[in-house]
Amino acid sequence: MRARRLDEVRELVASPDFQSWWQALVAARIALADAEAHREELLAQLTSMEFRAELSQKHAIDTLYRAGENEDSAAHLLAEAETLENRSFPGVAAFEEQRYRVSELWYRLGALESQLEQAKEARLPAPQLLTLERQRQAAADEYERETARKNRLWDEVERLWARSAEVSLLRSEQQLQARKVRRDAEALFAQAEERKKRAHALKSEGEAAATAVEAAKAKLEATRQAAVERFGALVGTDFLFFRHPHDSRHAYAVALVEDTEHYNVEVRPLAVFSVEHRRGVGFLEPARTASPAADESDRRFETWFLQGRKGTPPRSPT
Amino acid sequence: MDKVALLSGSPLFEMLSNQELEYVADLSRPRHFRAGATIFEEGELGDSVYVIASGEVEILRRDATGAPHRLAVLGPREFFGEMSLIDKEYRSATVRAKTDCELLHLTAENLTAFRKQHRDGFTFVIINIARMLSARLREANTRLAARS
């Protein structure tokens, strides 16, 4: 660390050589900040993309399960429809048999009614007419009973067919749903793959950005260290230091940053401070050329203490 | 912020030369407080003085029950915190930002650096603080006399 007087430090800071070094340092810092920001952005994008790829994959698997459930449901419904259809066959057979029986009864009832009409015209005795009337009534009752049974059998067949039709409709919908959901799952798998590829590309970009950050750091460090050779300074992170030529306990520090928070004074770039060796930048004093401790020609005290009174006289003695 | 212009208008730095004002400006640190923020609390250790650049602060002191009472409102160029600087006692009141505030902060250590460089200027800062305290004492005397 070279010794310099304060005026030499100020001259150096104002010199074109120093200013060009300073511009290079600022440019290197900006380049590093940009490179770091780019890397951070890529890392954020990579993390997000990996997460989204995983999410797509999970959704795809869930959707595939859902397609499987739809297919199972369609198969169950198909089986149910077939069962209903099978159950309807004996129903139809029973109905046909009953229809034949009812038809027979109808003919029998017709014959009895005709026989009764002929007996009435022939004026057969009342007991015979009564017997014929009872036979006709019995046949009519049986016809009615068996017709009702025939209708019930047909209703049952129709109910089975209706239920079978409903189940078939639901089955077809479930089949279609299964195909649709399976296509959704395939699209999600494709999306997950696409995102994985994008994440992979981002990872490569991130690695390149990390290399760029390292290069920017190296450039900044080289620029900073150039101040040792070019100006004989001790190079810190936020300051350059020069030894005080006549006071081994003090040094001058040239600020390389702007900082209003962390030091005892407001630090502006290229401001020069005086620092004591032990405390260093823990206590910064704005550098000034030494001034006489008490200037005897300073007339302010005389003006203040000896010339007249400033205030108005009190109303009562105090 | 033009620190020198601000400080030259503050009663704390009355009679200081331009050179001295520039040095005090370099030693001061700007601080920003949002409306309602506490700058310091009554009873805290304090070794710094603040000059108001913009906005207003209110000086609050707790009564026997602990309830805060407003003693004063200070505005641009006025200063506060000087009592702890002189008597090294704890803060005698709480100061809170009444509006958003820009302040200049000067620690005792920074004023010591000022003393090393400008002894006469430092003496005037102390005189200015003494004038302010004297004015307050006169005011208190007047109030006491009015009560009796």
Interface residues (C-beta under 8 A of the other chain):
Chain A: T260 Y263 N264 V265 E266 A271 F283 E285 P286 R288 S291 A293 A294 D295 D298 R300 F301 W304 T318
Chain B: M15 Q19 Y23 D26 L27 S28 R29 P30 T107 E109 N110 A113 K116 Q117 H118 R119 D120 T123 F124 I127 R138 N141
